[in-house]
């Protein structure tokens, strides 16, 4: 409890030091002798989960790999205690390892660990959510939706982000009516949910309403007021500024967005927006200069003709 409070307050070094000491081989031996490994395993899982998170959020691949190696070593140290704990705790151990594999983009092993977790405990809500996320990334949206439904059935008081999974699956399946309903339900439960606002904005942009652009931008503006540094929101503003031909603001938004994300898809979108803005700006400049260059060329031709006649 004290370690987690340190983490909440931003004292990451204290958090890591406390749990590293609590899970050291010397302490683990004491727990093992007293047959109290069930109290030790959650500490190990918490520390390993922290390392996984640090790896996933690192901006440098080398640093990320170092964090993931520490996570793997920590999970390995817990493996020798798992057979002495309950199925629920053992299942969560597999979930932790699957999330580590998922962070490393090793989808095959991630799915194997999720399946192992569900074989151990079919009512593991986190395992269902993890598998749903993995299936979504594999573009198996129909089965991902079923996993989200199962998670909500097992825990009806799940956070709004679970219903966000419903909305995203419906959207990818082309059921925009159900997607819109699910996004709105998320916002009923959490008015600050930015992905839900972005989802509604995209649905509005693809609608047949005459004022769809205005309605879409209302959602984007709400998202911006909640988090002005959100990379996706900044990309949407960049796209808006592109159509208003304010190319400097396009690049300003893209620059800010690039500083906030490591996601490859968002980074690709940023590069596309920047390139598109430069291309449009050069095209506008050429269209502006073309009449002048044509008249200049004509005057030169005429002058040459006159000089020939005079000769």
N, C-alpha and C positions, 0 to 999 in steps of 0.2 A: 504494500500500500504506500509506504513512504517513497519507494523508488518511482512508482507511477506518478506520485504527486510532484516529485522533482522533474519528471519528464514534462508534465503539464505546465510547469512554471518555466520551462526552457533550460533547466539545468541538466542537459544531456550527459555531461561528463560524470556527474554524481549518480545519475540513473544507471549508467553503464558500469561504474565502479561498484555500486552496491550489488547489482545482480551478478557481476563477474565474481565477486567475493562469495556471494550466497550460493553460487553454482560451481565453486572450485572443487577439484578432486578431493581435498581434505574434508570439506563440508559434506560432499556427496557420500563419502565413506561413512560418516556419522549417521546420515539419514538411512543409508542402506543397512547398517547394523541395527538400527532401531525399527527397521521395516516401515519407514515413513516416507517412502519415495513418492507417494501420491502428492505430498506437499512440495516436493522438490521439482517435479516435472513441469508444473505451470510456470515456475520461475525460469526454467531453461527455455520453455516455449516463448515466453515474453521477451527474453533477451534475443533469441534467434529471430523472432518476428521483427524486432527493432532493427537488427542487422539487415534483414531482407528489405525493410522499408528504406533504410539509408542507401542501399544499393540501387533500389528502384528510382530514387529521387536524385541520385548523383548526376551531375552534368558531365562528368568525365568517365569514360568507359573503364579506364584502369582503376579508378577509385571504386566504381560500382562493382567491379570484379573482386576487389579486395573485401568489400563488405559481404558479398555473396559467399566468398570462401569462409569467412568467419561464421556466417549463418549455417553453412553446411557442417562445419566442425561442431557448432553448438548443437544442432539437431542430432548429429552422430553421437554426441555425449549423452543425449537423452535416450537413445535407442536401447541401451542396456537396461533401462529402468521401465520401459513401456510395458513389458510383459507382466509386470507386477501391479499394474494399475487397472482401473475400470475400462470397459469398452469405449465409453464416452471420451475419456482422456486419451486413450490410444488412437481413437478416430481423429481427435483434434491434432495429434502429432502428425498424422498423415496429411491433414489439411495444411498444416504449416509447411511441410515439405513440398506439397503441391503448389502452394502460393510462391514458394521460392523458385520452383521450376518455371512457373508462369511468368515471374518477373524476369527470368533469364531468357524468356521466349522459347523455352523447351516445352512445347505443347504436348508432345507425346508422353513424356514422363509426368507432366502435370496432370493429364487426364488419368493416367494409371494410378497416381496417388489419390486423386479425387474418388475414383471407383473403389479403391481399397478402403478409403475412409467410409464410404457409404456401405460397403460390404460389412464393415465392423459395426457401424451404427447407422441404420437407415433413416433415423430421425435427426441426423446432424444437419441443422439448417445451414450452417456456414458452408458445408460441403456441397449442398444443393446449389447455393448461390455461386460458389466458385465454379462448379461445373456449368452452370447456366452462362456465366461470363465467358468461360472457355468455348462453349458451343457457339456463343454469339460471335466471338472472334473467328471461329471456323466457318461462319456464315450459315450455320445450321440453326436458323432463327426459330423454326417451329419447335424443335426439341428444347431449345434454350427457353422458350416461353413456358413449356411444360415444367421445366425445373424451377423457374421463378414461381409458378403457381403452386408447386409442391412446397416450396420454402414458405410462402405466405400461408398456406394451409396449416403447416406445422407451427408457425408463429404468426398469428393474425395481427399482433402488435409490432410487426417488423417496421423498421424505419422507412420513410418515404422513398429512399433510394431503391428499395426493392420494387416498388410500383413503377419507378422510372425504367427499370428493366423491362416491365410489361410494355410500356409505351414505346421503347426503342425497338422491341421485337415486332410489335404491331406495325410500326412505321416501316421497317424493313420488309415486312410481308405485304405492304401496300394497303393495309387496312387503316386509312387515315382517320376515319371516324372514331374507331376504338383507340387509336394512338392519341388523338386530341383529347378524348375523354380521360385517358390515363394520365396524360401530362397535366390536365386541369386538376385531377385528383391529387397528384403530387403537390401541386401548388396550394391546394386546400390544406394539406398537412404541413407544408413547409413553403412559405411565401418567398423564401430566399434561395430556392433551388434553381441555380443558373441553367443546368442542362435542360430542365423542363421549359424554361422561358425560351431557350434557343430552339428547342424542338417545336414549340408553338409558332415561333417566328418562321421556321422553315416551312411548316405546314401552310401558314398564311401566304408565304411567297409562291407556293405551288397551287394556291386556290384560284378560283375564277372571280373573286371579288374585284370590283373596280379600284377600290382603295387598299388593295392588298399590300402595297409597299409601305404605306403609312402605318397600317396595322402591324405589319411585321416589325417595323422599326420601333414601335412602341414597346414591344417585348424586349428588343435588344437594348433599348435605353434603360428599361427596368433592370436588366441584368448588369448593365454598366454601372448603375448607381449602387448596386450591391457589391460588385468587385470590378473596379476600373482597370485591374491588371490581368483579367482573365484573357488568355490568349485567343480563345475561340470568339469571344465577344469583340475583341479588337480586330480580328480578321473580318468579322461581319461588318464592322464600321468601315474598314478599309474597302470592302466591296461596295458599300453605300457611297463612300466618297469617290470611288472610281466612276460611278454612274452620274455623279454630280460634277465630274471632271476636275475635282480638286486633288490633283495627283501628288502634291506635296504632303497632304494629310494622309493619303494612302500609304506613303512610305513611312511616315511618322508612326502610324498605327502598326504597320508591319514590323518596324524596328522594336517597338515596345513589346509586341507579341513574341518576337524571337527571343527576347530576354526572359520570358516567363515559361517557356516550354522546351521539352526535349522530345516530344512526340513527333515521330517521323512524318505522319500524315499532316499534322498541323504545320510543321516546318516546310513541307512541300507546298502546302497552300500559301504560306507566306511568300515563298520564292516565286510562286506563280503570280501572286498579286503584284509584287514588286516589278517583275518582268513585264507584266501586262500594262502597268502604269507607265513605264519607260517607253514601251512600244507605242502606246496611245499618244504619249506626249510628242514623240518624234514624228508620228504620223500627222498630228495636228500641225506641227511646225512645218512639215513638208507641204501640207495643203495650203498653209499660209504663204509659203515662199514660192510655190509653183507659179502663180500668176506673174509675180515679179521676174522670175527666171525666164518665163516664156516671153514676156515683153522685152527683157534684156536681150534674149536670143534673137528676137525679131528685129530689134533695132540694129544689132550687129550685122545681121544678114542684109538689112536694107542699106547700111553704110557701105558694106563691101560691094553691093550691087551698084550703088551710085559712083563709087570710086572707079569701078570697072568701066562704067559708061563714060566717065570723064576722061579716062585714059584713051 
